[in-house]
């Protein structure tokens, strides 16, 4: 995948991330769910987010939002 630049409202501590690295990918998804705009979040892979959700350290209100979102999609 290689290193990629991302918007500063999501990624402010470095210039690029390597989304091929599992840790960096997980961190990017977490940052996007917490700080991303609608277009940033819409670009995520929903299956990957749902699978990764239990291991992401999200603020409680953000976690509840995404858990509710995926629960509704499954019904």
JOJO-V986961 format. One record per pair of residues at least 24 apart in sequence whose ideal C-beta (glycine too) atoms are under 7 Angstrom apart, sorted by the first residue. I is the first residue (numbers start at 1). J is the second residue. Records with the same first field share a line. If there is no record, write none. Layout:
I: J + J
This chain:
7: 40
9: 35
10: 35 + 36 + 40
26: 52 + 56
29: 56
30: 56 + 57 + 58
33: 58 + 62 + 66
34: 58 + 59 + 62
